[in-house]
Amino acid sequence: MARGAFQQKVVVITGGCAGIGRALALRFAQCGARLAILDIQDDALVAFRQQLEDKLHAEVLALHCDVTSEADCQRAVCQVLERFGGIDLLINNAGITHRSAVAETELGVFQRVMAVNYFGALHCTLPALPSLIQRQGQIIVLSSLSGFAPLPYRSAYTASKHALHGLFETLRLEVREQGVNVMLVAPGFTATDIRKNALVGDGSIRSQSLSAQFKVASPTDVADEIYRAALRRKRLLVMSNVNWRARLLARLFPRLFERWMVPRLAGVRPGD
């Protein structure tokens, strides 16, 4: 029954060529979904579409889409609707990160991170929403522990995730009576390439290593958990390596969280 739940359903994934997005595309292709993959990496889009078609016999629409562009997102959603006739699941996965202290971060970095992480999700959701309502579908939003608690040297990233929670928790209230589910996903530390394109304070890109005192999950494992949660139409999924206890600690005992948990979550300091 689980295998057939998304059979022939239309799944749209932003940032779908790498990391968790790529793993999600593979997972939903395995269960027979029709896929629309949105990304800015044209060569990767062509290669990944070919892989999905050749190895999994998936029906795939691969579209260049810069989620910071409202026009790009509207155009992409229109192409999905023309090709497949509707959208059953929208996964807002595209995102970027940075590492720099607030005082050393230029305004443009805040604007860039918000443009991708927050407005990117909004740009894709608005044009897809009528179809999602018509089909009583789902929206999945990739957040992080930063959506619940502050992490030093990630102020712009944290702000964007808090904004996502505010937006999509409100949207959930507005569309639940119309049969649409909204799920926020907070993965723990995951072995993705997001840090290869991490911004620093002046807006330049500097590859950063992942230094975590927690078990690092694979994108495949994260995608499997998200898939199972989508089957159950959950409202919130917090991954196990930074689990609900951390979230509860941040909510109820913020000073203890800041003294005990934040140094472990922060990893290396800028410049390390």
PAZAPA-4460 file (N, C-alpha, C; in steps of 0.05 Angstrom, whole numbers, plus 32768, in hexadecimal, padded with zeros to 4 digits):
% residues 272
    n_x    n_y    n_z   ca_x   ca_y   ca_z    c_x    c_y    c_z   seq   type   mol
   8011   7FE8   8000   8000   8000   8000   8011   8019   8000     1      M     A
   8028   8018   800F   803A   802F   8010   8046   8034   7FF5     2      A     A
   804C   801F   7FE6   8058   8022   7FCC   8045   802F   7FB9     3      R     A
   802C   802A   7FBB   8018   8035   7FA8   800D   8050   7FB0     4      G     A
   8014   805A   7FC8   8008   8073   7FD1   800E   808B   7FC0     5      A     A
   8026   808B   7FB4   802E   80A1   7FA2   8030   8099   7F85     6      F     A
   8025   8081   7F7F   8025   8078   7F63   8016   808C   7F52     7      Q     A
   8025   8096   7F3D   801A   80A9   7F2A   8013   80C5   7F36     8      Q     A
   801A   80C9   7F4F   8017   80E4   7F5B   802D   80F6   7F51     9      K     A
   8026   8110   7F4F   8039   8123   7F45   8048   8130   7F5C    10      V     A
   8062   812D   7F5D   8073   8137   7F72   8087   814B   7F67    11      V     A
   8086   8163   7F72   8098   8179   7F69   80AD   817D   7F7F    12      V     A
   80C7   817D   7F78   80DD   817F   7F8B   80EF   8196   7F82    13      I     A
   80F2   81AA   7F93   8106   81BF   7F8D   8121   81B7   7F98    14      T     A
   8136   81C1   7F8A   8151   81B8   7F92   8153   819A   7F90    15      G     A
   8149   818F   7F7A   8145   8172   7F78   815D   8162   7F6D    16      G     A
   8173   8170   7F67   818A   8162   7F5B   819F   8158   7F6E    17      C     A
   819E   8161   7F87   81B3   815A   7F99   81A8   8156   7FB6    18      A     A
   81B8   8149   7FC6   81B1   8146   7FE2   8197   8139   7FE8    19      G     A
   8188   8145   7FFB   816E   813A   8003   815A   813B   7FEC    20      I     A
   815B   8150   7FDC   8149   8152   7FC6   814C   813C   7FB2    21      G     A
   8165   8135   7FAB   816B   811F   7F99   8161   8104   7FA5    22      R     A
   8167   8100   7FBE   815F   80E8   7FCB   8140   80E5   7FCC    23      A     A
   8132   80FB   7FD0   8115   80FB   7FCF   810B   80F4   7FB3    24      L     A
   8117   80FF   7F9F   810F   80F9   7F84   8112   80DB   7F7E    25      A     A
   8128   80D0   7F86   812C   80B3   7F83   8117   80A3   7F92    26      L     A
   8111   80AB   7FAA   80FE   809C   7FBB   80E2   809D   7FAF    27      R     A
   80DA   80B4   7FA7   80BF   80B6   7F9B   80BD   80A9   7F80    28      F     A
   80D3   80AA   7F71   80D3   809C   7F57   80D0   807E   7F5B    29      A     A
   80DC   8073   7F70   80DA   8057   7F76   80BE   804E   7F7B    30      Q     A
   80AD   8060   7F85   8092   8059   7F8C   807E   8061   7F75    31      C     A
   8089   8068   7F5E   8078   806D   7F47   806D   8089   7F44    32      G     A
   8078   809C   7F52   806F   80B8   7F4F   8079   80C4   7F35    33      A     A
   806A   80D7   7F2B   8073   80E7   7F14   8081   8100   7F20    34      R     A
   8099   8106   7F16   80AA   8119   7F23   80AE   8132   7F13    35      L     A
   80AF   8149   7F21   80B8   8162   7F15   80CF   816B   7F27    36      A     A
   80E7   816C   7F1B   80FF   8174   7F2A   8107   8190   7F22    37      I     A
   8109   81A2   7F36   8110   81BE   7F31   812C   81C3   7F3C    38      L     A
   813D   81CE   7F2C   8159   81D4   7F35   8165   81E9   7F23    39      D     A
   817C   81F4   7F2C   818A   8207   7F1B   81A2   81FB   7F0D    40      I     A
   81A7   81E1   7F12   81BE   81D3   7F06   81B5   81C5   7EED    41      Q     A
   81B8   81D1   7ED6   81AD   81C7   7EBD   81B9   81AB   7EB6    42      D     A
   81D4   81A9   7EB8   81E0   818F   7EB1   81D7   8179   7EC3    43      D     A
   81D6   817F   7EDD   81CD   816B   7EF0   81B0   8164   7EEC    44      A     A
   819F   8177   7EE4   8183   8171   7EDE   8181   815C   7EC7    45      L     A
   8190   8161   7EB2   818F   814F   7E9B   8198   8133   7EA3    46      V     A
   81AF   8131   7EB1   81BA   8118   7EB8   81A8   8109   7ECC    47      A     A
   819C   8117   7EDF   818C   810A   7EF3   8171   8100   7EE7    48      F     A
   8166   8111   7ED5   814E   8108   7EC8   8153   80EE   7EB8    49      R     A
   8169   80ED   7EAA   8170   80D6   7E9A   8173   80BD   7EAC    50      Q     A
   8180   80C1   7EC3   8183   80AB   7ED6   8168   80A0   7EE0    51      Q     A
   8156   80B3   7EE7   813C   80AB   7EF1   812C   809D   7EDC    52      L     A
   812E   80A6   7EC4   811F   809A   7EAE   812A   807E   7EA6    53      E     A
   8144   807D   7EA5   8151   8064   7E9C   8150   804E   7EB1    54      D     A
   8155   8055   7ECA   8158   8040   7EDF   813E   803B   7EED    55      K     A
   812D   804F   7EF1   8114   804B   7F00   80FB   804E   7EEF    56      L     A
   80FF   8054   7ED5   80E9   8057   7EC2   80D5   806C   7ECC    57      H     A
   80E0   8080   7ED8   80CF   8095   7EE3   80C7   80AA   7ECE    58      A     A
   80B0   80B6   7ED2   80A8   80CC   7EC1   80B1   80E6   7ECE    59      E     A
   80C3   80F4   7EC1   80D1   810A   7ECE   80D0   8123   7EBC    60      V     A
   80CA   8139   7EC9   80CD   8154   7EBC   80E2   8162   7ECB    61      L     A
   80F8   8169   7EBE   810F   8176   7ECA   810F   8193   7EC1    62      A     A
   810D   81A6   7ED4   810A   81C2   7ECD   811F   81D4   7EDA    63      L     A
   812C   81E5   7ECA   813D   81F9   7ED6   812B   820D   7EE5    64      H     A
   8131   8212   7EFE   8121   8224   7F0E   8132   8230   7F24    65      C     A
   8135   824A   7F24   8141   8259   7F3A   812B   8261   7F4D    66      D     A
   812A   8255   7F64   8113   825A   7F76   8112   8276   7F81    67      V     A
   8128   8285   7F7E   8127   82A2   7F86   8118   82B3   7F72    68      T     A
   8112   82A8   7F5B   8103   82B6   7F46   80E6   82AE   7F46    69      S     A
   80D5   82C1   7F4C   80B8   82BB   7F4C   80AF   82B2   7F30    70      E     A
   80BA   82BF   7F1B   80B2   82B8   7F00   80BB   829B   7EF9    71      A     A
   80D4   8294   7F01   80DD   8278   7EFC   80CB   8264   7F09    72      D     A
   80C3   8269   7F22   80B2   8256   7F31   8096   8254   7F24    73      C     A
   808B   826A   7F1D   8070   826A   7F10   8072   825B   7EF6    74      Q     A
   8087   8260   7EE7   808A   8252   7ECD   808D   8234   7ED1    75      R     A
   809E   822C   7EE5   80A2   8210   7EEA   8088   8202   7EF2    76      A     A
   8079   820E   7F04   8060   8202   7F0D   804D   8200   7EF6    77      V     A
   804C   8214   7EE5   803A   8212   7ECD   8042   81FB   7EBB    78      C     A
   805C   81F7   7EB8   8065   81E0   7EA7   805E   81C6   7EB4    79      Q     A
   8060   81C4   7ECE   8058   81AB   7EDC   803A   81A6   7ED7    80      V     A
   802A   81BB   7EDA   800D   81B7   7ED7   8006   81B0   7EBA    81      L     A
   8014   81BC   7EA7   800F   81B5   7E8B   8016   8198   7E85    82      E     A
   802D   818F   7E91   8036   8174   7E8B   8026   815F   7E9A    83      R     A
   8021   8163   7EB4   8015   814E   7EC4   7FF8   8153   7ECC    84      F     A
   7FEE   816C   7EC9   7FD2   8172   7ECF   7FCD   817A   7EEB    85      G     A
   7FE1   8179   7EFD   7FDC   8180   7F19   7FF4   817A   7F29    86      G     A
   7FF3   8181   7F43   8009   817C   7F56   7FFD   816F   7F6F    87      I     A
   8008   8159   7F77   7FFF   814B   7F90   8011   8150   7FA8    88      D     A
   802B   8155   7FA3   803E   815A   7FB8   8053   816D   7FAF    89      L     A
   8056   8183   7FBE   806B   8196   7FBA   807F   8194   7FD0    90      L     A
   8098   8190   7FCA   80AE   818E   7FDE   80C0   81A6   7FDA    91      I     A
   80BF   81B9   7FED   80D0   81D0   7FEC   80EA   81C9   7FFA    92      N     A
   80FD   81C1   7FEA   8117   81B7   7FF5   812E   81CA   7FF0    93      N     A
   812D   81DA   7FDB   8144   81EB   7FD4   814C   81FD   7FEB    94      A     A
   8166   81FF   7FEF   8170   820F   8005   818E   8214   8004    95      G     A
   8197   8229   8012   81B3   822F   8014   81B9   8235   8031    96      I     A
   81D3   8236   8038   81DA   823C   8054   81F1   8250   8054    97      T     A
   81F9   8258   806B   8210   826A   806E   821C   8265   8089    98      H     A
   8233   8271   808E   8240   8270   80A8   824F   828A   80AC    99      R     A
   8245   829B   80BE   8252   82B4   80C5   8243   82C1   80DB   100      S     A
   8252   82CF   80EC   8245   82DE   8102   8234   82F5   80F7   101      A     A
   821F   82FC   8106   820D   8311   80FD   821D   832A   80F6   102      V     A
   822F   8333   8107   823D   834C   8103   8250   834B   80EB   103      A     A
   8256   8333   80E1   8268   8330   80CB   825A   8327   80B1   104      E     A
   823F   8329   80B2   822F   8320   809B   8222   8337   808C   105      T     A
   8228   833A   8073   821D   834F   8063   81FF   834B   805E   106      E     A
   81F1   8361   805A   81D4   8360   8056   81CD   834D   803F   107      L     A
   81DD   834E   802A   81D7   833D   8013   81D6   8320   8019   108      G     A
   81E5   8317   802D   81E4   82FA   8034   81C9   82F4   8041   109      V     A
   81BF   8305   8052   81A5   8301   805E   8190   8300   8048   110      F     A
   8192   8312   8035   817E   8313   801F   8180   82FB   800D   111      Q     A
   8198   82F1   8008   819B   82DA   7FF6   8190   82C1   8004   112      R     A
   8197   82BD   801D   818D   82A5   802B   816F   82A5   802D   113      V     A
   8164   82BC   8034   8146   82BE   8035   8139   82BA   801A   114      M     A
   8146   82C4   8005   813B   82C1   7FEA   8139   82A4   7FE2   115      A     A
   814D   8294   7FE9   814C   8278   7FE2   813B   8268   7FF5   116      V     A
   8140   826A   800E   8134   8258   8022   8117   825E   8028   117      N     A
   8111   8278   8029   80F5   8280   8030   80E5   8287   8017   118      Y     A
   80EE   829B   8008   80DE   82A3   7FF1   80DE   828E   7FDB   119      F     A
   80F3   827D   7FDA   80F3   8267   7FC7   80DC   8254   7FCC   120      G     A
   80D7   824E   7FE5   80C1   823C   7FEC   80A6   824A   7FE6   121      A     A
   80A4   8264   7FED   808C   8272   7FE8   8086   8275   7FCA   122      L     A
   809B   827B   7FBA   8097   827E   7F9D   808C   8265   7F90   123      H     A
   8094   824D   7F9A   808A   8234   7F8F   806F   822C   7F99   124      C     A
   806A   8233   7FB2   8051   822A   7FBF   8039   8239   7FB4   125      T     A
   803B   8253   7FB0   8024   8263   7FA8   8018   825A   7F8E   126      L     A
   8027   8256   7F78   801B   824D   7F60   8012   8230   7F60   127      P     A
   801E   8220   7F72   8016   8204   7F74   7FFE   81FF   7F85   128      A     A
   7FF7   8213   7F96   7FE3   820F   7FAB   7FC7   8208   7FA0   129      L     A
   7FBD   8215   7F8B   7FA3   820E   7F81   7FA1   81F0   7F79   130      P     A
   7FB5   81E5   7F6C   7FB5   81C9   7F64   7FB7   81B7   7F7C   131      S     A
   7FC8   81BF   7F90   7FCA   81AF   7FA8   7FB0   81AE   7FB7   132      L     A
   7FA1   81C4   7FB8   7F87   81C5   7FC5   7F74   81B3   7FB5   133      I     A
   7F74   81B5   7F9B   7F61   81A5   7F8B   7F66   8188   7F8F   134      Q     A
   7F7F   8180   7F92   7F86   8163   7F95   7F89   815A   7FB2   135      R     A
   7F84   816D   7FC4   7F88   8167   7FE1   7FA3   815B   7FE6   136      Q     A
   7FB7   8169   7FDC   7FD3   815F   7FDC   7FE2   8167   7FF5   137      G     A
   7FFC   8168   7FF2   800E   816E   8009   8024   8182   8001   138      Q     A
   802D   8190   8015   8044   81A1   8012   8058   8198   8028   139      I     A
   8071   8193   801F   8086   818C   8032   809B   81A1   8031   140      I     A
   80A4   81AB   8048   80B7   81C1   8049   80CF   81B8   8059   141      V     A
   80E7   81BA   804D   8100   81B2   805B   8109   81C9   806C   142      L     A
   8108   81C5   8086   8111   81D8   809A   812A   81CD   80A7   143      S     A
   812E   81D3   80C0   8145   81C7   80CF   8140   81CD   80ED   144      S     A
   8152   81C4   80FD   8151   81CB   811A   8152   81E9   811D   145      L     A
   815E   81F7   810A   815F   8215   810B   8144   8221   810B   146      S     A
   8130   8212   8102   8115   821D   8102   8109   821E   811E   147      G     A
   8116   8211   8132   810C   8211   814D   811F   8220   8160   148      F     A
   8138   8222   8159   814B   822D   816C   8162   823C   815E   149      A     A
   816E   824F   816B   8184   825E   815E   819E   824E   815D   150      P     A
   81AD   8251   8148   81C7   8245   8146   81DB   825B   813F   151      L     A
   81F1   825E   814E   8204   8273   8148   8210   8270   812C   152      P     A
   8216   8287   8120   8223   8289   8106   8211   8280   80EF   153      Y     A
   81F7   827D   80F4   81E4   8275   80E0   81CB   8287   80E2   154      R     A
   81CF   82A0   80E7   81B8   82B2   80ED   81A5   82B4   80D5   155      S     A
   81B0   82B8   80BD   819E   82BA   80A6   8190   82A0   80A0   156      A     A
   819E   828A   80A3   8192   8270   809E   817C   826A   80B3   157      Y     A
   8182   8270   80CC   816F   826C   80E2   8156   827D   80DD   158      T     A
   815A   8296   80D6   8144   82A8   80D1   8132   829E   80BB   159      A     A
   813E   8293   80A6   812F   8289   808F   811E   8271   8097   160      S     A
   8129   8260   80A9   811A   8248   80B1   8103   8250   80C4   161      K     A
   8108   8263   80D6   80F2   826D   80E7   80DC   8279   80D6   162      H     A
   80E3   8287   80C1   80CF   8292   80AF   80BF   827D   80A1   163      A     A
   80CD   8267   8099   80BE   8251   808C   80AA   8245   809F   164      L     A
   80B1   8242   80B8   809E   8237   80CC   8086   8249   80CF   165      H     A
   808B   8263   80D1   8074   8276   80D3   8062   8275   80BC   166      G     A
   806D   8274   80A4   805D   8274   808B   804D   825A   8089   167      L     A
   805B   8243   808B   804E   822A   8084   803C   821F   809B   168      F     A
   8042   8227   80B4   8030   821F   80C9   8016   822F   80C6   169      E     A
   8018   8248   80BD   8000   8257   80B8   7FF0   824C   80A0   170      T     A
   7FFF   8246   808B   7FF2   823A   8073   7FE4   8220   807B   171      L     A
   7FF0   8210   808C   7FE3   81F7   8094   7FC7   81FC   809F   172      R     A
   7FC5   8210   80B0   7FAB   8217   80BC   7F97   821F   80A7   173      L     A
   7FA1   822C   8093   7F8E   8237   807E   7F85   8223   806A   174      E     A
   7F94   820D   8066   7F8D   81FA   8051   7F85   81DE   805C   175      V     A
   7F86   81DA   8076   7F81   81BF   8080   7F64   81B7   807C   176      R     A
   7F51   81CA   807C   7F35   81C2   8077   7F30   81BC   805A   177      E     A
   7F43   81C3   8049   7F41   81BD   802D   7F51   81A4   8025   178      Q     A
   7F5A   8196   803A   7F66   817C   8036   7F84   817C   802F   179      G     A
   7F91   8193   8031   7FAE   8195   802B   7FBE   8192   8045   180      V     A
   7FD2   8181   8044   7FE4   817E   805B   7FFE   818D   8057   181      N     A
   8008   819A   806C   8021   81A8   806B   8033   819B   8080   182      V     A
   804A   8191   8077   805D   8185   808A   8078   8194   8089   183      M     A
   8081   819B   80A1   809B   81A7   80A4   80AF   8191   80AD   184      L     A
   80C6   8190   80A0   80DA   817B   80A5   80F3   8189   80AF   185      V     A
   80FD   817F   80C6   8115   8189   80D2   812A   8173   80D3   186      A     A
   813A   8170   80BD   814E   815B   80BE   8164   8162   80D2   187      P     A
   8171   814D   80DB   8189   8152   80EB   81A1   8156   80D9   188      G     A
   81B9   8151   80E3   81D0   8154   80D2   81D0   813F   80BC   189      F     A
   81D2   8149   80A3   81D0   8137   808C   81E7   813C   8079   190      T     A
   81F1   8126   806E   8209   8128   805C   8200   8131   8040   191      A     A
   81FC   814B   803D   81F5   8157   8023   820B   816A   801A   192      T     A
   8207   8175   8002   821B   8188   7FF7   8215   81A5   7FFD   193      D     A
   8201   81AB   800E   81F9   81C6   8012   8211   81D8   801C   194      I     A
   8223   81CC   802B   823A   81DC   8035   824F   81E2   8020   195      R     A
   824D   81D4   8009   8260   81DA   7FF4   825C   81F6   7FE8   196      K     A
   8243   81FF   7FEA   823C   821A   7FE0   8234   822D   7FF6   197      N     A
   823E   8229   800E   8237   823A   8024   8242   8256   8021   198      A     A
   8232   8269   8029   823A   8285   8028   8249   828C   8042   199      L     A
   825B   829F   8040   8267   82AB   8057   825E   82C9   8058   200      V     A
   8269   82D7   806C   825F   82F2   8072   825F   8306   805B   201      G     A
   8272   8304   8049   8274   8317   8033   8265   830E   801A   202      D     A
   8257   82F7   801C   8247   82ED   8006   8255   82DA   7FF4   203      G     A
   826F   82D6   7FF8   827D   82C3   7FE8   8277   82A6   7FF1   204      S     A
   827E   8293   7FE0   8279   8277   7FE6   8292   826A   7FF0   205      I     A
   828F   825C   8006   82A6   824D   8011   829C   8232   801B   206      R     A
   82A8   821D   800F   82A0   8202   8017   82A7   81FE   8034   207      S     A
   8293   81F2   8043   8297   81EE   805F   8292   81D1   8066   208      Q     A
   82A3   81C6   8078   82A0   81AA   8080   828A   81A8   8095   209      S     A
   827F   8190   8097   826B   818A   80AB   8279   817F   80C4   210      L     A
   8277   818F   80DA   8283   8186   80F3   826D   8184   8107   211      S     A
   8263   816B   810B   824C   8167   811D   8253   8152   8132   212      A     A
   8248   8156   814A   824B   8143   815F   8234   812F   8160   213      Q     A
   8225   812E   814A   820F   811C   8148   8213   8109   8131   214      F     A
   8204   80F4   8130   8204   80E2   8119   81FB   80F1   8100   215      K     A
   8209   80EE   80EA   8201   80FC   80D2   81F1   80E8   80C1   216      V     A
   81D9   80F1   80B9   81C7   80E0   80AA   81CE   80E1   808C   217      A     A
   81C7   80CD   807D   81CA   80CE   8060   81B1   80DA   8054   218      S     A
   81B3   80E7   803D   819B   80F1   802F   8186   80DC   802A   219      P     A
   818F   80C3   8024   817D   80AE   801F   816C   80A7   8038   220      T     A
   8179   80A6   804F   816A   80A1   8067   8156   80B7   806E   221      D     A
   815F   80D0   8069   814D   80E6   806E   8135   80E5   805B   222      V     A
   813A   80DF   8042   8125   80DD   802E   8111   80C7   8035   223      A     A
   811B   80B1   803F   8109   809B   8047   80F7   80A4   805E   224      D     A
   8102   80B2   8071   80F1   80BC   8088   80DC   80CF   807E   225      E     A
   80E4   80E1   806C   80D1   80F5   8061   80BB   80E6   8052   226      I     A
   80C3   80D3   8042   80AF   80C3   8033   809B   80B6   8045   227      Y     A
   80A4   80A9   805A   8092   809C   806D   8080   80B0   807B   228      R     A
   808B   80C7   8082   807B   80DC   808E   8066   80E7   807B   229      A     A
   806D   80E9   8061   805A   80F2   804D   8043   80DE   804A   230      A     A
   8048   80C5   804C   8033   80B1   804B   801F   80B5   8062   231      L     A
   8029   80BD   8079   8018   80C2   8090   800D   80DE   8091   232      R     A
   8016   80EF   807F   800E   810B   807E   8012   8119   8099   233      R     A
   802B   8116   80A3   8032   8122   80BC   8035   8140   80B9   234      K     A
   8032   814E   80D0   8035   816B   80D0   8052   8173   80D5   235      R     A
   8061   8164   80E4   807C   816A   80EB   808D   8151   80ED   236      L     A
   80A5   8153   80E1   80B8   813C   80E2   80D2   8148   80EC   237      L     A
   80DB   813F   8104   80F5   8147   810E   8107   812E   810E   238      V     A
   811D   8130   8101   812E   8118   80FE   813B   8110   8118   239      M     A
   8144   80F7   8119   814C   80EB   8133   8167   80F4   813D   240      S     A
   817A   80FC   812C   8194   8102   8137   8195   811D   8145   241      N     A
   8182   812E   8140   817D   8146   8151   815F   8146   8155   242      V     A
   8156   8139   816A   813A   8131   816B   8129   8144   817B   243      N     A
   8111   813A   8183   80FD   814B   8190   8107   8155   81AB   244      W     A
   8119   8147   81B8   8123   8150   81D2   8132   816B   81CF   245      R     A
   8141   816E   81B9   814F   8187   81B5   813B   819D   81B0   246      A     A
   8126   8197   81A1   8112   81AB   819C   8104   81B3   81B6   247      R     A
   80FD   81A0   81C6   80EF   81A5   81DF   8101   81B5   81F2   248      L     A
   811B   81AE   81F3   812E   81BC   8203   8130   81DA   81FB   249      L     A
   8130   81DE   81E1   8132   81FA   81D7   8119   820A   81DE   250      A     A
   8102   81FD   81DE   80E9   820B   81E4   80E6   8211   8202   251      R     A
   80EC   81FC   8212   80E5   81FF   822F   80FC   8209   8240   252      L     A
   8114   8203   8238   812C   820B   8247   8141   8218   8235   253      F     A
   813B   822F   822A   814C   823B   8216   8169   8240   821F   254      P     A
   816C   8248   8239   8187   824E   8243   8197   8234   8244   255      R     A
   818B   821F   824D   8199   8205   824E   819F   81FC   8232   256      L     A
   818D   8200   8220   8192   81F8   8204   81AA   8207   81F9   257      F     A
   81AB   8221   81FE   81C1   8232   81F4   81DC   8229   8200   258      E     A
   81DC   8222   8219   81F5   821B   8226   81FF   81FE   821F   259      R     A
   81EC   81EC   821C   81F3   81D0   8219   81F2   81C7   81FC   260      W     A
   81DC   81CE   81EE   81D7   81C3   81D3   81E3   81D3   81BD   261      M     A
   81E1   81EE   81BF   81EA   81FF   81A8   8207   81FB   81A1   262      V     A
   821A   81FA   81B4   8236   81F5   81AC   823A   81DB   819D   263      P     A
   822B   81C7   81A3   822D   81AD   8195   8222   81AF   8179   264      R     A
   820C   81BF   8176   81FF   81C1   815C   820E   81D4   814A   265      L     A
   821C   81E7   8155   8229   81FC   8145   8240   81F1   8135   266      A     A
   824D   81DC   813E   8264   81D2   812F   827B   81E5   8130   267      G     A
   828A   81E7   811A   82A1   81F7   811A   829A   8215   811A   268      V     A
   82AC   8226   8124   82A8   8243   8123   82B0   824D   8107   269      R     A
   82A6   8264   80FF   82AD   8270   80E6   82CC   8271   80E3   270      P     A
   82D5   8269   80CC   82F2   8269   80C6   8300   8250   80CD   271      G     A
   82F2   823E   80DC   82FF   8224   80E4   8301   8212   80CB   272      D     A
***
